[in-house]
Amino acid sequence: MAIVDMKRIGILLMRRDHERLLHLAQRFECIHFNRIEKPEELLVRSGTEDNIATEDILTRIRWAIGKLTRYDKVKQSMFKPLPEVGRSSLEQTDHQQALGVVQEAEALERAAGDLRGQLTRQQVLAEQLKPWLELDIPADSLRGTKNTRLFAGHIKSRDYEQLISDWSGQAVKIQNLGAVRENIYFVSWAHQAIAADFNAALHELSYEQALPPPSDVIPKAQLEQIQQEIQNIELQSQQTEQALSDLGEHLPQLRVSFEALTALKSRQDTQDMMAHTASTSYMEGWVPASAALPMQAAIKSEIPDAQSVISDPLPGEEPPVLLKNNGMVAPYEAVVSGFALPDYHSIDPTNVMMPFFACFFGMMVSDAGYGLVMALLIPLLVKIMKPSIGARKIFWIIASG
């Protein structure tokens, strides 16, 4: 086996028919389209806005699938392929229902984000209140009077005793509210006559000004209100989480819409690669030689007005590389393509590389018991699990090692 021979295909058709041609090309799954290098006036991109809109919807559905996967009622295996959907069913998918699910998920995510923000603010507020719980007046009433000046904040524990000692018996009232780590929070009122001296003395020590969060109730009552609000927010968060969980039943529909829109996006991208006039479209690409004539016949059958030309690659051209090997060697194509595909005009190294890679993998395992278990177990797993094509190749590489 070797690198597949490729043929150049050029197709001229009425512009109204290019969507039918793109559907036909997707059914054949073997055409590689080229971007037409033509004058700008032939590169009409009338569908660019539709392309952008499709990409936006795809991004939103991809996000919704990722968000809701954790709530999937049927857990998906990383090896097992997704359920297959017929092409006709795929093309007739109603995306509005999927978009409705996405919009609902987006609204719930915004609500969850708002609730997380509210919860954080309430938790921060509760933390700020803790040093002030012994205060017996509301924060809004915490102020000086005509003859006194208010001081509120915290000071190091080692300095607090000195402060009490230095100002004992003077026109100063100091209320100790409690310690938080090495700091003592307090409020004090000093007579206006000595307020400046008291302020200077505080700043010679480790005093830092602070006030409790504003409220018209005392801090203990305020903390109870905050704790009740936190409970309400947590309940709303649970309800939002449950609503998101309920949307998990729509995951199959979202996945079908995603695949259908991915196919649509591929057609739109290909349309942008074509050359267009007011009434005609022209596209070029590559097709395996074995599929060239069947493809040409299918185009003629489904789009009678279209004209197609099959030709060999020109000297110096680099057609796309497609590898084709027998069932034993084909799994190792993934190893070759993982490094770099060979040049179209060279040879396929998969056959040569396969026995060496199998031996190298076997030497890494090095235990005959493990090797025997894998050789017996993997074919059974492939038969029972029915993994995807890519996963199946990996299994056979491991088994052959």
Secondary structure, 3 states (H helix, E strand, C coil): CEECCEEEEEEEEEHHHHHHHHHHHHHHCCCEEECCCCCHHHCCCCCHHHHHHHHHHHHHHHHHHHHHHHHCCCCCCCCCCCCCCCHHHHHCCCHHHHHHHHHHHHHHHHHHHHHHHHHHHHHHHHHHHHHHCCCCCCHHHCCCCCCEEEEEEEEEHHHHHHHHHHHCCCCEEEEEEEEECCEEEEEEEEEHHHHHHHHHHHHHCCCEECCCCCCCCCHHHHHHHHHHHHHHHHHHHHHHHHHHHHHHHHHHHHHHHHHHHHHHHHHHHHHHHCEECCCEEEEEEEEEHHHHHHHHHHHHHHCCCCEEEEECCCCCCCCCCCEECCCCCHHHHHHHHHHCCCCCCCCCCHHHHHHHHHHHHHHHHCCHHHHHHHHHHHHHHHHHHCCCHHHHHHHHHHHHC
